[in-house]
Amino acid sequence: MAFDECLDCIGDIPYEIIEGDIATYRESAFLERAIVGERIRLAMGLNLRPNDKRRPITEGIELANIPEKYYEPQLINIIKFACNACPTNSYEVTNMCRGCLAHPCVEVCPTKAVSMVNGRSVIDQDKCIKCGLCAKACPYTAIIHHERPCAKACGVDAIGSDEFGRAEIDYDKCVSCGMCLVNCPFGAISDKSQIYQLIMAMNNSEDIIACVAPSFLGQFGKNVGFNDFKRALIELGFKDCIEVAIGADICTIEEANDFLEKVPNDLDFLATSCCPSWSIMAKTNYPDYKDNISMALTPMVFTARLVRETNKFAKIVFIGPCSAKKLEASRRTVKSEVDFVITFEELSGMLDAREVKVVGTDKSQNEEATGSGRGFAVTGGVAKAVVDLIEKIEPGIEVKTFKADGLRECVQMMEGAKKGKFNGYLLEGMACPGGCIAGAGCLAKPTVSSALVTVAAKTSKLKLSDESIYADKLHLLQDLD
């Protein structure tokens, strides 16, 4: 409907998706339509509607069309009436309890929260400290651990509960990694999108250049190479397509130089910067170590600056695997570089709308990027790229590395760094388990994408980042600050 510029038709979408008056998944078709309506608003970059009066789905769209606005904050949102108020962290005795005479669950409980009542084990939730010892001790596995899926997936403990037991986000903690939205079984959590604004720019015949993350491999088919992907985007309406691995190469060069110059004399350790969720978490929760997080621009920004050198007035779109890049692009220092950010999932919707197929006929790679740059998409790839380059610059030097994927592991890594465990190390942080190939906006199974990215990195004609034809652009692109 956006491609057809039928703004008035958008209100019909809930009725096309949810037909008739019989609900399929929830208690009523009216509730299902209401949820679809709110998800449409989020897909258009708009805020959820308050429930105090009737409002059209497209209310406020004129504000979302302002070029300076990426989306109406906040980025990650919970549709409250779609939330099932899942049980939070607690232990419950099920009917599998046999009322055994040994009752080890009672014996191991440190707070006497477990007792035997009428021959069955009972847990006093007011006394329970959620240690889990009772569940481990039960020979019948009769005690189960409840965890809200979105909260379990959140590595920074940003998910709480409102007065009705529904999920609620603490935005002071949230780093927009998107793990909660892909782990909510009820579709109650969603991020905002710019697909509507991007399509409007396409309709206005503006030059749109796509910068695609190296994790695109596998997202649209195992046999789809860069040229296949680029051909589909041009058919969709893009002017050109650039692989962000070239920006990753420049990022690698800067971080390698920074490590050699600053560790260990100025800094005890250096951590990578390409994942915005990891970077925000580390700098916010560990402010004393903010200088230890590399100040290198991310591959997305480096690539956008390279594109701007020859396409000053083009609109630049980053296409990638995660929600966090939307947050990064909305920062004041990045707004002039990247005009739109969409995920692979959102791109898939645009391709479907125009019936454009991504056909795998040419598995050949873009020869401008190196294997090191492509490796950024998988866990350990960033650190490996930097270390390989350091070893080339300073042969014989040993650089110890440690990687963490998933924000809980990242927190543990930073706790270790505080204690001096990683002095002299290069640390790699990734918010998503498995790296970028497991981002919230991906389509393919991480194992599939990871294997294809690894093969592409190994078979690249150019190996190390300093072999890139853009290797000498680092200082020029830095000066744009």
Residue pairs with C-beta under 8 A, 6 or more apart in sequence:
1 7
1 9
1 10
1 13
2 195
2 196
2 199
2 200
2 203
2 353
3 199
3 202
3 203
3 353
3 354
5 203
7 58
7 61
8 58
10 40
10 44
10 57
10 58
11 56
11 57
11 58
13 36
13 37
13 40
13 57
14 32
14 33
14 34
14 36
14 37
14 40
14 57
15 33
17 33
17 36
18 24
18 29
18 32
18 33
18 36
20 29
21 29
22 29
23 29
23 31
23 32
24 32
25 32
26 32
26 35
31 81
34 81
35 79
35 81
35 82
35 187
35 188
37 49
37 57
38 48
38 49
38 79
38 82
39 79
39 187
39 190
40 57
41 47
41 48
41 49
41 57
42 48
42 77
42 190
42 191
42 192
42 193
43 190
43 192
43 193
43 195
43 196
44 58
44 61
44 64
44 193
44 195
44 196
45 64
45 69
45 70
45 71
45 72
45 192
45 193
45 194
45 196
45 197
46 58
46 59
46 60
46 61
46 64
46 71
46 72
46 192
47 60
47 72
47 77
48 77
48 79
49 55
49 59
60 72
61 196
63 69
63 72
64 71
64 72
64 196
64 197
65 197
65 200
67 339
68 335
70 194
70 326
70 329
70 330
70 335
70 341
71 192
71 193
71 194
71 326
71 330
72 192
74 169
74 171
74 174
75 176
75 191
75 192
75 323
75 326
75 327
75 330
76 169
76 174
76 176
76 178
76 180
76 181
76 189
76 190
76 191
76 323
77 169
77 189
77 190
77 191
77 192
78 166
78 167
78 168
78 169
78 188
78 189
79 188
79 189
79 190
80 162
80 166
80 188
82 186
82 187
82 188
83 166
83 167
83 186
83 188
84 185
84 186
84 188
85 161
85 164
85 165
85 166
85 167
86 146
86 148
86 149
86 150
86 167
87 146
87 147
87 148
88 146
88 147
88 148
88 151
88 161
88 165
89 130
89 145
89 146
89 147
89 148
89 151
90 125
90 128
90 130
90 145
90 146
91 123
91 128
91 130
91 132
91 134
91 135
91 143
91 144
91 145
91 146
92 123
92 143
92 144
92 146
93 105
93 120
93 121
93 122
93 123
93 142
93 143
94 142
94 143
94 144
95 142
96 140
96 141
96 142
97 120
97 121
97 138
97 140
97 142
97 143
98 140
98 142
99 116
99 119
99 120
99 121
100 139
100 140
103 116
103 121
104 137
104 138
104 139
105 114
105 121
105 134
105 135
105 137
105 138
105 143
106 114
106 115
106 116
106 121
107 137
108 133
108 134
108 136
108 137
109 133
109 134
110 129
110 131
110 133
111 127
111 128
111 129
112 127
113 123
113 124
113 125
113 126
113 127
113 128
113 129
114 121
114 122
114 123
114 124
114 134
115 121
115 122
115 124
116 122
121 134
121 138
121 142
121 143
123 134
123 143
132 145
134 143
135 141
135 143
135 144
135 145
148 159
148 167
149 183
149 184
149 185
150 159
150 167
150 180
150 181
150 183
150 184
150 189
151 157
151 159
151 160
151 167
151 180
152 183
153 179
153 180
153 182
153 183
154 179
154 180
154 407
155 177
155 179
155 281
155 406
155 407
155 408
155 409
155 410
155 411
155 431
156 173
156 174
156 175
156 281
156 285
156 407
156 411
157 173
158 169
158 170
158 171
158 173
158 174
158 175
158 180
159 167
159 168
159 169
159 170
159 180
160 167
160 168
160 169
160 170
161 167
161 168
162 168
167 180
167 184
167 188
167 189
169 180
175 276
175 277
175 278
175 280
175 281
175 284
175 324
175 327
175 407
175 431
176 191
176 276
176 277
176 323
176 324
176 326
176 327
177 277
177 322
177 323
177 324
177 407
177 431
177 432
177 440
178 191
178 322
178 323
178 324
178 439
178 440
178 441
179 407
179 431
179 432
179 440
180 189
181 189
181 190
181 191
181 323
181 440
182 440
191 323
191 326
191 440
192 326
193 342
193 343
193 346
194 326
194 340
194 341
194 342
195 342
195 346
195 349
195 350
197 340
198 208
198 317
198 340
198 342
198 350
199 350
201 208
201 315
201 339
201 340
202 208
202 237
206 314
206 315
207 239
207 311
207 313
207 314
207 315
208 237
208 238
208 239
208 314
208 315
208 317
209 238
209 239
209 240
209 241
209 242
209 307
209 311
209 314
209 315
209 316
209 317
210 233
210 238
210 240
210 241
210 242
210 317
210 319
211 241
211 242
211 243
211 244
211 247
211 300
211 303
211 304
211 307
211 316
211 317
211 318
211 319
211 338
212 229
212 233
212 241
212 242
212 243
212 244
212 318
212 319
212 320
213 244
213 299
213 300
213 318
213 319
213 320
213 321
213 377
213 436
214 243
214 244
214 245
214 248
214 369
214 373
214 374
214 375
214 376
214 377
214 436
214 453
214 456
215 320
215 321
215 344
215 377
215 435
215 436
215 437
215 439
215 442
215 449
215 453
216 226
216 229
216 319
216 344
217 224
217 377
217 449
217 452
217 453
217 456
218 224
218 437
218 444
218 448
218 449
218 451
218 452
218 453
219 321
219 344
219 442
219 443
219 444
219 449
220 229
220 232
220 344
220 348
220 358
220 443
221 358
221 360
222 360
222 448
222 452
223 360
223 361
223 363
224 358
224 359
224 360
224 363
225 360
225 362
225 363
225 364
225 365
226 241
226 243
226 364
226 365
226 366
227 362
227 364
227 366
228 358
228 359
228 360
228 361
228 362
228 363
229 241
229 358
230 240
230 241
232 351
232 356
232 357
232 358
232 359
233 241
234 240
234 241
235 354
235 356
236 350
236 351
236 354
236 356
237 354
238 317
239 314
240 311
242 303
242 306
242 307
243 366
243 368
243 369
244 299
244 300
244 303
244 318
244 320
245 299
245 366
245 369
245 370
245 373
245 374
245 376
246 302
246 303
246 306
246 368
246 369
246 373
246 468
246 470
247 298
247 299
247 300
247 301
247 302
247 303
247 304
247 306
247 373
248 274
248 299
248 302
248 369
248 372
248 373
248 374
248 376
248 382
248 385
248 465
249 369
249 370
249 372
249 373
249 465
249 466
249 468
249 470
249 471
250 299
250 302
250 306
250 465
250 468
250 470
250 471
250 473
250 474
250 477
251 273
251 274
251 296
251 297
251 298
251 299
251 302
251 376
252 372
252 373
252 382
252 385
252 386
252 389
252 465
253 389
253 465
253 466
253 471
253 474
254 294
254 296
254 297
254 474
254 478
255 270
255 272
255 273
255 294
255 296
255 386
256 386
256 389
256 390
256 393
256 465
258 270
258 294
258 295
258 296
259 270
259 386
259 390
259 399
259 426
260 390
260 393
260 394
262 270
263 269
263 270
263 424
263 426
264 423
264 424
267 291
267 292
268 292
268 417
268 420
268 422
268 423
268 424
269 292
269 417
269 422
269 423
269 424
269 425
269 426
269 427
270 292
270 294
270 425
270 426
270 427
271 282
271 292
271 293
271 294
271 417
271 426
271 427
271 428
271 429
272 294
272 382
272 383
272 386
272 426
272 427
272 428
272 429
273 279
273 293
273 294
273 295
273 296
273 297
273 298
274 298
274 299
274 376
274 382
275 324
275 429
275 430
275 431
275 432
275 436
276 298
276 324
276 325
276 327
276 328
277 322
277 324
277 327
277 407
277 431
278 407
278 410
278 429
278 430
278 431
279 293
279 429
280 327
281 407
281 410
281 411
281 429
281 431
282 289
282 290
282 293
282 410
282 414
282 429
283 290
283 293
285 411
285 414
286 414
286 417
286 418
289 414
289 417
289 418
292 417
297 305
297 477
297 478
298 328
299 373
299 376
300 318
300 320
300 325
300 328
300 329
300 338
301 334
301 337
301 338
302 477
304 316
304 318
304 337
304 338
305 337
305 477
305 480
306 470
306 473
306 477
307 314
307 316
308 314
308 316
308 337
315 339
315 340
316 337
316 338
316 339
316 340
317 338
317 339
317 340
317 341
317 342
318 325
318 329
318 338
318 340
318 341
318 342
319 341
319 342
319 343
319 344
319 347
320 341
320 343
320 344
320 436
320 439
320 441
321 343
321 344
321 377
321 432
321 436
321 437
321 438
321 439
321 440
321 441
321 442
322 343
322 431
322 432
322 436
322 439
322 440
322 441
323 343
323 439
323 440
323 441
324 431
325 341
326 341
328 334
328 341
329 335
329 337
329 338
329 340
329 341
333 481
342 350
342 441
343 439
343 440
343 441
343 442
344 441
344 442
344 443
345 441
345 442
345 443
346 441
348 443
351 357
351 358
365 456
365 459
365 460
365 461
367 461
367 462
368 468
368 469
368 470
369 460
369 462
369 468
370 460
370 462
370 463
370 464
370 465
370 467
370 468
371 456
371 457
371 458
371 459
371 460
371 462
371 463
371 464
372 384
372 385
372 388
372 389
372 457
372 463
372 464
372 465
373 385
373 465
373 468
374 381
374 453
374 456
374 457
374 460
375 381
375 382
375 384
375 385
375 453
375 454
375 457
376 382
376 385
376 436
377 435
377 436
377 437
377 449
377 450
377 453
378 434
378 435
378 436
378 437
378 450
378 453
378 454
379 403
379 405
379 428
379 430
379 434
379 435
380 401
380 403
380 428
380 435
381 435
381 453
381 457
382 428
382 430
383 401
383 403
383 426
383 427
383 428
384 401
385 464
385 465
386 399
386 426
387 399
387 401
387 426
388 464
389 464
389 465
389 466
390 397
390 399
391 397
391 399
392 464
392 466
399 425
399 426
400 422
400 424
400 425
400 426
401 425
401 426
401 427
401 428
402 413
402 416
402 422
402 425
402 426
402 427
402 428
403 427
403 428
403 429
403 430
404 410
404 412
404 413
404 427
404 428
404 429
404 430
405 430
405 431
405 432
405 433
405 434
405 435
406 430
406 431
406 432
406 433
407 431
410 429
410 430
410 431
413 422
413 427
413 429
416 422
417 425
417 427
430 436
432 438
432 439
432 440
433 446
434 446
434 450
435 450
437 444
437 446
437 449
437 450
437 453
438 446
442 449
462 468
465 471
